[in-house]
Amino acid sequence: MGTQDKAANKVEDIKGKVKETAGKAVGNEHLEAEGKADQTKAGLKDVGEKVKDAASKLKDTVTGK
């Protein structure tokens, strides 16, 4: 996984946690849901990066590189 992509996903996850916590604190369900959505989106991006890494390793193994 690229370092930049990993960092960007982590930032998005943290922002989502902050939004969720703030939403809970002030009773704003919309903000809380938006924070949860941001966290989910960051998690899905992480999974996508891991799949790309695995595919790249498999390609290298098959081609002998």
C-alpha positions in Angstrom: 0.0 0.0 0.0 1.3 3.4 -0.9 2.4 5.5 2.1 0.4 8.5 0.8 -2.8 6.4 0.3 -2.4 4.8 3.7 -1.9 8.2 5.4 -4.9 9.7 3.5 -7.1 6.8 4.6 -6.0 7.2 8.2 -6.8 10.9 8.2 -10.2 10.2 6.7 -10.8 7.6 9.4 -9.8 10.0 12.2 -11.9 12.8 10.8 -14.8 10.3 10.8 -14.3 9.4 14.4 -14.1 13.1 15.3 -17.4 13.8 13.5 -19.1 10.8 15.1 -18.0 11.8 18.6 -19.0 15.5 18.0 -22.4 14.4 16.7 -23.0 12.2 19.7 -21.8 15.0 22.1 -24.2 17.6 20.7 -27.0 15.2 19.8 -26.6 15.7 16.0 -27.6 12.4 14.4 -26.7 13.6 10.9 -23.2 14.5 11.9 -22.8 11.2 13.8 -23.9 9.3 10.7 -21.6 11.3 8.5 -18.7 10.4 10.7 -19.6 6.7 10.6 -19.8 6.9 6.8 -16.4 8.5 6.6 -14.9 5.7 8.7 -16.6 3.1 6.5 -15.3 4.8 3.3 -11.7 4.9 4.7 -12.0 1.2 5.6 -13.1 0.3 2.1 -10.3 2.2 0.6 -7.8 0.3 2.8 -9.3 -3.0 1.6 -8.9 -1.8 -2.0 -5.3 -0.9 -1.4 -4.6 -4.3 0.2 -6.2 -6.1 -2.8 -4.0 -4.1 -5.2 -0.9 -5.0 -3.1 -1.9 -8.7 -3.1 -2.5 -8.7 -6.9 0.8 -7.0 -7.4 2.6 -9.7 -5.3 0.8 -12.5 -7.1 1.8 -11.0 -10.5 5.4 -10.8 -9.3 5.3 -14.4 -8.1 3.8 -15.7 -11.4 6.2 -13.7 -13.6 9.2 -14.5 -11.4 10.1 -10.9 -10.6 
